[in-house]
Amino acid sequence: MIEKVYKVTVTNDKTVERIVDDEHVNINHMVLIKDTGLPVHVSNSNVYMVIVRGTMTIALDDEPANLHQAGEILAIPFNTKMEVTNKQDEVLEFYVLKAPNPKDMPPVKQI
C-alpha cells in the first residue's frame, strides 16, 4: 500500500486533534460545541480552514468578527491574530491546514 492513512475522530464533543505533522504540512481537526472556541492566538503559518459542518465566528486582527458556513475555505495569512468561536447551537467542525509546516516558519508576533 503506497498511501498512508490517518484517522479522524467522528464526534459531536469538543475535540482538537493533530492529524498530520510532517515536513510538508500540518493538519488539525477541530470540533467545537456551542459557546466554545480556541484561545486567541497568532497564525504560525499560512492557514487554510475548511469548514465541514456548522457556522464559524472568526475575528482576525482588529476587524469585527465574521460568520462562515460549512462548505467554505478560509485562507488566513501568516502572523494574523485570530479568535475562533462557535456561537451557534449546531456543532462546528473544521480542518486547519498549515503550509509550510509551522516548524519551518519564523517566530510570530506577540499579542
Order of alpha helices (4+ residues) and beta strands (2+ residues): beta-beta-beta-beta-beta-beta-beta-beta-beta-beta
